[in-house]
Amino acid sequence: MTTPLSLTSRQRPDATAVLKAVGEIDMSNSDALAAALDALPDRVVVDLTEVAYLDSAALSVFFAHAGQVELLATDLLLPVLEISGLTGLVTVREVPSPTGPDDRHGAPEA
């Protein structure tokens, strides 16, 4: 069974591509993440601020696209990104965790 994951892309006014992920990223849907990154230009900001979980399959996708991505992540995901060594290869910007499940106002615009 595939874990729910929503991926939406857009461009910022400075023409930087942004890929927003919502849900969980695991082996059941990491191929969709890889395909979305493959379809975008050379530099992509990946907004993980609404991702509650990611596993080694997700990390593998980010390692494979290390020259292409910059990650936005909350303190929930930061330990996983640090322990994996990904923070040594890509820029990871910490975004404050929302104060509640429906409060996304604290996150800066990606």
C-alpha positions in Angstrom: 0.0 0.0 0.0 1.3 3.5 -0.9 1.7 6.0 1.9 0.0 9.3 1.3 2.3 11.9 -0.2 1.4 15.1 -2.1 4.0 16.8 -4.3 3.4 20.2 -5.8 5.8 22.4 -7.7 5.9 26.1 -8.3 8.4 28.8 -9.1 9.3 31.7 -6.8 9.5 35.2 -8.3 13.3 34.8 -8.6 12.5 31.7 -10.9 13.8 29.2 -8.3 11.8 25.9 -8.5 10.1 24.8 -5.3 8.8 21.3 -4.6 6.5 21.0 -1.6 6.0 17.6 -0.1 3.1 16.9 2.3 2.7 13.6 4.1 5.2 10.8 4.5 8.0 9.7 2.2 9.0 6.1 2.3 9.8 3.2 -0.1 6.2 3.1 -1.3 6.3 6.5 -2.8 10.0 7.6 -3.1 9.9 6.9 -6.8 7.3 9.7 -7.2 9.7 12.1 -5.3 12.5 11.0 -7.6 10.4 11.5 -10.7 9.3 15.0 -9.5 12.9 16.0 -8.9 13.9 14.6 -12.3 11.2 16.8 -14.0 12.4 20.0 -12.4 15.4 22.2 -13.3 18.9 22.0 -11.9 18.3 23.8 -8.6 15.2 22.9 -6.5 14.2 24.0 -3.0 12.4 21.0 -1.5 10.0 22.1 1.2 9.7 19.3 3.8 8.0 21.4 6.5 4.8 19.3 6.2 6.5 15.9 6.0 6.0 13.9 9.2 8.2 10.9 8.3 10.9 9.9 5.9 12.8 6.7 5.6 16.0 5.5 4.0 14.3 5.4 0.6 13.6 9.1 0.8 17.2 9.8 1.9 18.5 7.8 -1.0 16.5 10.0 -3.4 18.0 13.1 -1.8 21.5 11.7 -1.9 21.0 10.9 -5.6 19.9 14.5 -6.2 22.4 16.2 -3.8 23.8 18.5 -6.5 20.3 19.7 -7.3 18.4 20.2 -4.0 18.2 22.6 -1.0 16.0 21.3 1.8 13.7 23.1 4.1 13.0 21.0 7.2 11.6 21.3 10.7 13.3 20.1 13.8 11.4 16.9 13.5 13.4 15.8 10.5 16.7 17.5 11.2 18.2 14.7 13.3 17.5 12.2 10.5 19.1 14.5 7.9 22.1 15.1 10.1 22.7 11.5 11.1 22.4 10.3 7.5 25.2 12.8 6.5 23.0 14.6 4.1 23.6 17.9 5.8 27.2 17.6 4.7 26.2 17.4 1.1 23.3 19.8 0.7 22.1 23.0 2.2 19.4 22.3 4.8 17.6 25.3 6.3 15.7 24.7 9.5 12.2 26.1 9.6 10.5 26.5 13.0 7.9 23.8 13.7 4.4 25.0 13.7 2.8 25.6 17.1 -0.2 23.4 16.2 -1.3 20.9 13.6 -3.2 23.5 11.6 -0.8 26.4 12.2 1.5 26.8 9.2 1.8 30.5 9.5 5.2 30.4 11.2 7.0 28.8 8.3 8.7 31.3 5.9 7.7 31.3 2.2 9.8 28.8 0.4 
